[in-house]
Amino acid sequence: MIRFDAVSVTYAEAERPALQGLDLTVPEGELVLLVGPSGVGKSTLLGTVSGLVPHFSGGALRGRVTVDGRDTRTHPPRELADLVGTVGQDPLAHFVTDTVEDELAYGMESLGLAPDVMRRRVEETLDLLGLAELRERPIATLSGGQRQRVAIGSVLTPHPKVLVLDEPTSALDPAAAEEVLAVLQRLVHDLGTTVLMAEHRLERVVHYADQVILLPGPGQPPVMGAPAEIMALSPVHPPVVALGRLAGWDPLPLSVRDARRRAAALRERLAGLTPPAPGRPDVPAPAGLPEPAPEPAARRSLLRMPGRRPRTPEPAPVPPAGSDTAALDGLTVRRGRVTALHDVTLSLAPGETVALMGRNGAGKSTLLSALVGLLEPTAGSVTVGGLTPHRSEPSRLIRRVALVPQEPRDLLYADTVAAECTAADADADAPPGSCRALVDELLPGVPDTAHPRDLSEGQRLALALALVLTGRPPLLLLDEPTRGLDYAAKARLVRVLQGLAARGHTIVLATHDVELAAELAHRVVILADGEIVADGPTAEIVVSSPAFAPQVAKILAPGRWLTVAQVREAL
């Protein structure tokens, strides 16, 4: 169905090709998973299939990519629309209408399908993806995960032969991700649809794949084969594979079920041992972090004041032990007709890392927005460092709290990575090179001369995190901080955040990444329909929840083991 013949892609002013020497064939009616470290060209490869590369992105495409016999170099995306459905990393870039139902119908209208066919397919897709309750909702009012499901639905309704998906589950809660992947598997098995998917959260998808394409990195040829064979040599792999490597299992398991069948002996070895506590703040802070803690830059905050550059105030100290960094008391927030949060009471202590979890639309992002002052409470109160966020001057509030939103590009203004880092150092009064050192700590290999908008999703996130971390805010809020990050980049992020927690900073993560919560969080708070339904130590909360338990916990239950690192240390 998809054929790559000696394909290379080189972007203008790039030091090396984004893709080189690609010779592969993707058969019809298979789900093929594309894996590799961040920035190795996965999105570029997907773009060559949809025609976005080079027709939209620019650059030089050498070789030939054909989809069902059509050459994508001579057929622009509009001539492939009936054949290829594409969902990129940013769902907002796909939307052209205002409501969910209109968006699902738009692609079919463009192809001139009959109204009765359109109506039937819209209803089918609403049911398949659990969107029926949202059909009349404005897209602007949806959560990030809900938008991602709508974007996937909008390309399913025209019934394309090929689906090209870039990080399709990155913003979805575990249950919604399973539903979407089950739908894709049905399309592959029942309709013969060909699915080519790039995904970093391999624990969710690798056991669904028929074949895996590995892009190892610059100068190394791609490898394609059976999932177990590729996972045995891949530098990026899910926890179930890492545990299999540690235990010496052959062949490697790809699913929790396969691993549990082999884990009896390992469970016996671990039976008398106590797992180390998750998120232990005993990691030294990275060398790139400046020692003083001055005001984070106003230009980095979603609270920035256009046209005004704040004066440099005195450094904001981290709150002493025993006092709360932030507190919510009976917080209720209404957004239009929706009560996003209801009677939420929560306190956040210095040095604590808290994971906010729950299904899409549960209120996680709303809670972060209330902490940073972007939303005014309908009832109850919010205090951060003694301030009421929505009533405080941004120039005072940004000394106490910083938010990295779901869309890192909201914090990026300059034309190059170097300019962003130089401005961040100056705004935070940090030693020159502090921000750049953090970028290298989080994701090495991001060039100084690159434009931030040309970076991959993972690279943009690493840059946005570095900009905010340069100011070392006492309260750091992160909304889906691992979207677009591979396992190695995620591990580096964990080390940086553990170093901040060790210095007394409070970190709050709104995340669907159960593996991140298991490794980093001291405490997990689960939200449902705007209310707190669980709040406690990480091991207690996630082990008792099938939806939010990490793979290792499921494999080694009833023991409270959460990560491969805990098992390795104990053994």
Steps between C-alpha positions, in 0.01 A plus 500: 500500500783741591840473336818697573773480232836658596321783680697790649369833630720803565364826634646839407809595701499164682840351576388147407197331343197445722455163327751309291505176303148383580404179317187347652162356407196524727250225404129562463280435802770514769562722802863607476658683793779753445742537793824679577646774718361854483615697197611208279248576224185307589268793426688567177450140389128524572485828310641341186206256499233770527677733255557770763870439440615674286185680373427674831819470705747581222836330473638266234348153458713250313386154404136397470209447739190333355168440675271256317693584185489881536833684519473747789760729342278561198168479689448782754302429820168605345537227238567243773213604729272215391777248560699619804364630831751686717503609865811689608643571844295820535125431461419873500677535166239271339178666607311717252151510659366605840315195635575131536226375266589751226867401522418132457296581189738749338732251332208314343347827376830581329485167319136552395345203681121467515328655808352168617844334482653790694234481772548126548879524520490791747276298732726193470809703580338677796423158648837345414701773671267579788420849370119488497466722808729759339335520156369856543791631709719778357847360432654795686343374826641145478795364693818402318411131503145564378639706212734216410208256476308745281803538271526121465127476433516766230738287293309176565168618355620520133614132528853546359706197398802629692514667842813696596503580873766697689479445878126417490472405870735760651223711656257217576432343838575124519140390447445734203830389347393135521170586332669686214755224445225237503319699229816515289551126541143437383559716192815302420347156559149556364545758223860444393600859587875561507613691810844660530545643849780674692466478877733549797273331756589154379348331805162590350547395139785257435286188559250622238764534226543252217845639419732766642728742314795620708681823411811462720654841434719702263716291271332172594269320256137435600403148606161335447380175651278322751437699820686258732805494272518880472443554875797273573734752336310829525646779718140600582277234652213476750539393865373147428791452258749656744381262772532208258857601417582529872353156574656339191171392343517375141305580293425837653140557609307785339191502721427485871323168450805337339729636770280384790516144366880506531534705817424238769868442583572872503206565734637236737845665504344835582248372755708582808635832375362851546477726193685834529260794527417661163608854429769505766648854507858375539624594155736798473372789292645520149806716445303722263275636776612839634542525875295818564124497452407836349177588331410285199462707188162658438533417132510128593173510692149471366443802724739726310395861456541616137713808455639499853833364616497440876767640723735246660373436853667328792534121471200298610612245762368147501246468785648343814413145601173482688327775301287435194618623161137519384154411627151463355199517732158402367596612150220501244555619141232528233595533133187604316233242574753244625609468863864412440596478870269449799596550866867406458715526815871431459829608659843484337813479713860606419706220345189306401430363153129446434349327195150610399331216315154421368313455175496769230285794610529415873629851584877456519594790271234718663659440841842603366347810340342597832837463677667732252217754505364449150155409632302668776330271752122490496516404869771412750855633506848446357823623659852467361788624712260719700347654185156460344601419141212653300521826700880533501719707272672270250836654591454372859335168420763381255756507781306215663350284227565406136297289259618299201174454302396212275611706199868593562497734199298747711826581683723532192553838336855530362631392159766257626559267793809702594300824516235336720766374741685833510178683583411245769841541668466878496144502629584263785831673578666161461859439386531496119457149366270382784198453274707338226643254753148405599399444137798266463408327825144437384554424132855512357553586136260794463698747280542865603405622153171310474175695496282387795202444269708259288580271794321175566232494770745344747772753422259793540390363836861463617570860400188635674585306816854637498372858462275464804746299711769762453304724739456218756146590616400369846183348346538337158187388312534265203208406273569173316879545521595179318310548174749436222777374732658160458599287801855635516382862489236420762770353729704820466191707584443287810857564619460876456169510686629278780789742540257791534290310754816429701552878527149553632309591185141378468412329170150426377457286187172461315567181310356187342846341506464238774866399462613858569279524808634169632860609462481862612198579717494477879123537491219444250172694488228355276226731371165392356237746374677786678520331842785327686421129527840379626798667665793318656849352463577388146534129578166488684304680230637353176534137611135495601388651168505278187465809280796689648733215600836490315603186314741376768230526768263289291767239428628467859170542688420461787841650580522881488772517238452795263808531278775291347753719685352389835528134400857545376604671822337233717665215309 
